[in-house]
Amino acid sequence: MFVEFLKRGGVAAAVLLVIAAMLGAAAHRENAVARALAEHGVPAVATVVDKRTETIRTRTDDGTRTRTSHEVAYAYEALATDGSLQPLTVRHAVPRRIHDALRLGDRVEIRYLPQSPTRAEVYPGEAASGVTLLGALALVALLAAALAARIGLALARRAIGSGRPAARPETAPRRVALI
């Protein structure tokens, strides 16, 4: 039964389950960072030192797809463990409205983690926004794993019950009724 299950969807279910676990772990880690920034983040004033907009066009069968990303680089000083100030520059992908509102030389408030000063939150809720996407992707992968396992189990039971391998839907013989 187990071998039949693996042949008919078990491997796909296992792979999807591993992907769901990895995405879930990443969401958990990012959630911990978001909570740490909210609870223990050190405020600092950063200067906008660079802005970039990148547009990628991809040709598909349906036409051309365009994806645009906006990035801002911030320079700030973080308190090092020895008490000195450490100059840092971080780049962050930001929503278009924030990108468009900022000018080079603008000074903005940020929050960074004292134990990892390059982990910074440039706008409130920034760290938490990635958690939602990762969690949603983990849930989709988990549901796909459950579906693959259910289909694989049903096909394995059918194959064992009939005493021969289950026919795949695309190769199943068709019956034609003659009138």
Secondary structure as UniProt FT lines:
FT   HELIX           2..5
FT   HELIX           6..10
FT   HELIX           11..40
FT   STRAND          42..60
FT   TURN            61..62
FT   STRAND          63..79
FT   TURN            81..82
FT   STRAND          85..93
FT   HELIX           96..101
FT   TURN            104..105
FT   STRAND          107..113
FT   TURN            114..115
FT   STRAND          116..121
FT   TURN            124..125
FT   HELIX           126..162
FT   TURN            169..171
//
